[in-house]
Amino acid sequence: MQVMSPPSRQSLRVSTVRSQPVNRCSLPCFAPGPQTLCRAHLQPHSCCRSLSRSRREHSAHQKCQAAQSDASVDQDAGLVGEDAAFFDVEQQTTKSWTMFTGLLIGVLGLIYVTWINPDTGVANNFLDSLKGISDNPEVVMLLILAVFAGSHSGLAYLRPYGEELIGARAYRVIFALVSLPLAALALVYFINHRYSGTPLWNLRSIPGIHDAVWILNFISFYFLYPSTFNILEVAAVDQPKVHLWETGITRITRHPQNTGQLIWCLGHLLWIGNSFMVTTSAALVAHHVFACYHGDFRLRRKHGEAFDAVKSRTSIVPFQAIWEGRQKLPADYYKEFFRVPYVTITLLSLGTYWAHPLMQSASHWLGW
């Protein structure tokens, strides 16, 4: 459906049910008054194909008249994408969370036996093969991240084809079994080699630098997490989906993980000023910048014109859509963060900080 954009830079205001697919009716229609895409033309109605042009125009006009009051509501009540971090306790079941716990334990146990365990896992052999190319820690780190990025983004690109062959749940399990071991290797290798490389600067003596680093890393988790708000989809308990988020952190940036990675790297660069940290940060940021455009491609492939609507009022650069007037924050925007997933992020951020000594001890034991 093609819609003529108004001359102003006001955000597209759409009145439709959250996550509902956009129909392919060729008739652009605006309710009287401000140019607002009417509800009738965002809902699927197959009868348009059989009606003559004149009858379709008449029908569309009647629907627009009926939807005029709904169409004139502001952007916040007319989401095309999904309400991020929405969590309904009443919809949760003991069975689902029991299955999640069991699958999580099973997958992590399988990864430990086949990958991590020094006696039975193949991670050491894989790492040795990379070291055979170069024993420079910075080169090895780049190789690890390159394999992870290629596997992670490659499997994401192949997702619709894989799901068609084996189903969404089975493909999610394969995705996790490939991505998680490589991510674990990258994390452990980073921890063990973070102080290798050439020293470039040391800012630790500056008053308040530790607090600044802590705050930056704490904030970064609020951006890094929201790829999957429904944690049950990670273990394929719920049907995995390609979500089109539109509220919460997405109002600030359409690709929060990219922003979160930038903030995380900035914090660690302030604390660890050497060439290894610079190399690692450059590789991580490069992958996430690519993921912005790759993610847009996959969202457009999945959601079509609904994604175009969300894209028109969001931005990759944080706050850009807001200062350009394409995104209007609701008066009670803060309430979009008072939800269970964001509480989980807070606890996860604090837990990760407190678990740093344990993570370092475990990494040292593995010796990667």
N, C-alpha and C positions, 0 to 999 in steps of 0.2 A: 504494500500500500504506500503510495507516494503522497506526502503531505507537504504543501507549500509552507515554508518557514516564514514567520512574521518578520518584518524588517528590523524589529528591535532584538536585543540579545536576551530577552526574557526566557526563562527556562520553559521547556515544553511541559505543559500540564496535561496529564492524562488521567481519565477517570475509568478505572477498570478493576476487576478483581485481581488480587495479588497472584502473580505467577501464571495468569491465564494466557494462553497462546494468542498471538495476533492473527486476525483473519487476513485473507488475501484479497478482499474486495477491492476493486480498482477505483472505487469512488471516494475521492477525498471529501470529507464533510466536516464542517465546523459548526458548532452551536452558535446561535446569535450572540453578539457581544464580543468579548475577548476571544481571540483565536485559540480555542481549546479543542483538542481532539475528542470527539464525542464517544460515549460509552458504546453506542450501537456498532460503531465501526472498529472497535477493538475486540468485539466478541465474534466468535465464528458463527456464520449463518450461511449454510450451503445453498440456500434458495437463490442467492444472488446469481449463481451460474445459470439458472433456468429462466430467470425473469428477463424481460426485454429491458433495454436501457432506460426507456421512459418509465416503466413500472418500477425499476430499481431506484431511480431517482426519487420517485414519489414515495416509495417505501422508506428510503433512507431519510428523506425529509421528515416523515412522520416520526421515525425513531429518534431523530435528533431533537424534535420538538418535545417528545416524551422524556428524553434524557437531559434536557437543557439544565434543569436544576442540579442534576448530578454532575454534569460536565463543567459547571462553573465553579466547582469546589477547587480549593487550592491544591498545589502539587502534593502536599503531605498526605492527603486523603486519597490520592489517585495513583498508587504505586503500580508500575508495570512489572518491576522486579519483585523480589521477595523481601519480607521484613526480617532483616538479619538478627540473629541471636534470639529469635522468638522461641520460648521454651514453655510448654504447657505441662505442668506437673501432672494434671489429670490424664494426659495421654501416655504417660510413662507406665510401663508394666514391669513387674518383677521378673517375668520371663525374659523380656528383652535385655535387661541389664544383667541377668544371670548368664544369658548367652554371650553377651559382650565380654563379661569377665572371663568366661571359659575360653572363648576364642582368642582373647588377648593373651591369656596365659599360654595357650597352645601355640600361637604364632611366635611369641617371644621365646618360648622354650625351644621351638624348632630352629629359630635363628641362632640361639645360643649353641645348640648342638652342632649345627651344620656350618656355622660361620665364626662364632666368637671363641668357643672353647679351644684352647691351645692344642689339645690332644686330638680332637675330632673335627674341628672347624677348618675351613679352607681360606680364612681371611689372611693368615700368615703367608700362605702360598701366593695369594693374589697380590699382597703387598710386596713380597719378594720379587714378583715379576715386574712390578712398577719400578722398584729400586734397581732392577737390572738395566733399565733405561738410563737412570741417573740416580746417584745416591745423595744428591743435593736435596735437602728437606723442602725447599721452596718448589723445586721442579716436581717432586713426588706429590706435594700438596696440590699443585695444579693438575697433575694427572688424575688424582683421586676425584677432584671436583669436576674435571672434564667428563670422566666416566659417569659420575652421578648425574650431572646435568644432561648428558646425552640420553641416559636411560630414563630419567624422570620426565623430561620434556618429550622424548620420543614415545614413551608409553602413553603420555597424555594425548599426544597427537593421534595415536592409533586407537584410542579408547572407543570411539563409536564402532569401529570395525571389529575390535576384539569383543565388545559387548554383544554385537550381533551374532558372533560365532559361539561364544561360551556363556553369555549372560553377564549382567552388570556385577553381580556379587562375586562370581568366580574371577572376573577380570580385576576387581578391586583387590582381592586376595593376592593375585599375581603381582599387581602393582606394588602392594605393600611388601611382599617378600623380596622384591628387587630393590625398592627404594630404601627401606629401613636398614638393611645391612650396610649399604654404601654410605648412608648418612651416619651410622654409628662409627664406621671406619674413619670418615672425615673428621668427626668430632673428637675421637680418641687421638688420632694423629695430630690434630691441632693442639690439643691439650699437652701432649708430650713434647711437642716441638715449638711451642709458642715463643720460647725465649731463644731459639736458634736464629741464625741470620745476623745481619750487620746492624748494630745499634745505630739509631738515627736521632732519637731525641729521648729525653727523660723528663716528664712533667710531674712526677709523683710528689715532688717537694712543694709544689704550688698548693697553698691552702685551699681546701674545699674541692680539690680535684677528685678525690675518692667519692665524695657525695655526688658530684656532677656525673661521674661515670656510672654510679649506681642508678641515678635517676634516668639517665639516657637508656640504660639497658632495661629498666623497669618499663618505661614507656614503649620501648621497641616491641615488647611482647604483645601489647594491645594491637599492634599492626601485623605482627608475624602470624598470629594464630588464625585469623578469620577465613582461611581457605575452606574449612569445613566446620561450621558451627555445630552441626548435629554429629556428635562424636560416635553415635551408633552406626553411622555410615562408614566410618573408618574401618570398623571390623565387619562391615557388610551385613550387620544385623538388620538395619533398615536398607531399603533399596538405594544404592549410591546414585547421586544425581549431579549434573553440572548446574550449579546454582547461579542464579542471576540476582545477587544481593543488591539492595538499593538504599538501605537505611544504616544507622549506626556509623561505624568507621568508614563505610563506603561513601558517605556524603562528603567526607574529607578527601579521600582518594579512592579511585576505582580499583587500584591494585595496592592494597595496604601492605602486602608482604614485601614489595619493593621498598616502600618507605621504611618499614620495620628493619629490613636488612641494612639500609643506609644508616639508620640511627644506631643499630647494634655495632656496625663496623666503626662508626665515629667514636662511640664509647670505648671500644677496645683499642682503637688507635691512640686515644688519649692516654691509656694506661700502659699499653705495650708498644713502644716506639721503635720497632725494628723492621728490617726488610721482609722478614717472614710474615709479619702481620699485614704489611702493605700488600704483599703478593696475594695473601689469602683474601683480604678485603676486596682487592681489585677483581679477583675471580668471582667472588660471591655477588658483588654488585653487577658485574657484567651478565651473569646468568639471570639475575632478577630483572634487569632492564630488558633483556631479550624476552623474559617471561611476560612482561607487560604486553608486548605486541603479539606474542604467541597466545596469551590468554584472551586478548581481544578477538583474535581470529577464531579461537575455539568457541567463545561465547556467541559470536556472530553466526558461526556455523550451526550452533545448537538453537539459539533463540531468535535469530533473524531480526525482524523489525523491532521486537521488544528490546533487544540489546541496543539498537540504534537510538531508541528513545532514552534508555538509561545513560548511554554514552553522551548524549547531547546535554545532560545536566550533571555529569560527573567529570572528573579529570584524573589523569595520571599524576600530575604534579599536585602535591597536597594544597588544598584551599583554593586552587586556581578557579574551579567552577564557581566557588562562593564569591570571590572578589570580582569575577566577571559577571555576576548576576545570573548565572545559569542554574545555580543551586541555592535554594532558599531554606535555611535551617529553621525548623519549627521552633516556636517559643519554648516548648518543653523538650528540646532536643536531648537534654541530659538524661531524660527518662529512657532513652533508647540504649543506655549503657547500664541501667539498673536491672540487669537480667542475669540469670544463672550462668550462661557461658562467660560473661565478663567477670563475674565473681570467681569462676574457675580459673580464668586467666590471671587474676590477681593472686590467688593462692599458688598457682603454678610458678609465677614469677618469683614470689617470695621463697617458695620451696627450692627452686633452681639455685637461687643465691645461697641459701643455707646449705645446699647439697654440694657446693663447689669442692670442699675438702674430700668428700666421698667420691666425687667424679674424678678428681685428680689421683686419688689412691687407686681406684679401679683402672684408670688409664695406665698408670705406672705398672700395675700388675700385668696388664695385657702386653705391654712393651711394644706396641705398634709404633 
